[in-house]
Amino acid sequence: MATRSVARRRAAYHKCPLSLNDNHLVAFNFMDEYGPFTPSEFRETFGTRYPQFKDIARKLLYELYDYGKIARMGRKNQKTLYHTLGKLPYELDMSQINEKEAKKWLFLKCLSIYGPFTIEDVAHWVGWNLTETKENLEVLLEEKKVISVNVEDNRDTHFVREENLDLLGLLRDDLPVHTFIRILFNDDALLLGYYRRLKEYFGYRWEYPQFGEGIVWRAAILHGRQLIGEATVDMYAKSRLFKVKRLILRKEFATSEILSKIEDEFLRHADFQNKALEMSTPNLI
């Protein structure tokens, strides 16, 4: 519901229909009775039952999703599962939530994951235009669910959830010590909110990878509260290898213990993809 207004403005990719037709109703009833399905499972199963719809089965599924009639409910063999709203394992009846309430929920969800965020940040990652984003922000400010804050070294006004403000204040005064290693994805919350300051802390500027250039994953390596390196990761579906290439590390952190932890983390990701790890020798800077 919250993303329907975004889907309506798409040019071609999974464009949201203005209304549902009889074909959508047939697909919806089939999903409701026999789901959940991954897109490929739905195309095969639904297409077998209704051969006339096999070529448009995926299109019907995505349009039902964009229209707010079905939703994601987990993964199966690393593929997204979909089911109708009434069959989702939630105590709340999702079908009774109107679009206005859903938009407020999505705005708050964005702030809880990525905040503090500017209006432009929210608009970019949710997919709204600035006018729509400001309208939702004004409602949340009036309801005192969101508050504006200043962020060091940044002139733009940021916003956080009211309920998160005390926690952020406590962390400023008493940050816990962590020594874990984490491999961050392209759209990890830390990178999205931190990339403008990476030059100061690490010596390079973060650029969001463009998948059309062949980069599957530009991984950042987090050690406690320090970004200590990065690597380009190839994990193509048809390859049996999980390749960690162009691995760069800050030399002051390149101890045998940390190197072992980094390898263990990449190995964990490779195992999840059911692939064999191939990792290059780190380039120390």
Secondary structure, 3 states (H helix, E strand, C coil): CCCHHHHHCCCCCCCCCCCCCHHHHHHHHHHHHHCCECHHHHHHHHHHHCHHHHHHHHHHHHHHHHHCCEEEEEEECCEEEEEEHHHCCCCCCHHHCCHHHHHHHHHHHHHHHHCCECHHHHHHHHCCCHHHHHHHHHHHHHCCCEEEEEECCEEEEEEEEHHHHHHHHHHHHCCCCCCCEEEECCCCHHHHHHHHHHHHHHCCCCCCCCHHHCCCEEEEEEECCEEEEEEEEECCCCCCEEEEEEEEECHHHCCHHHHHHHHHHHHHHHHHCCCEEEECCCEEC
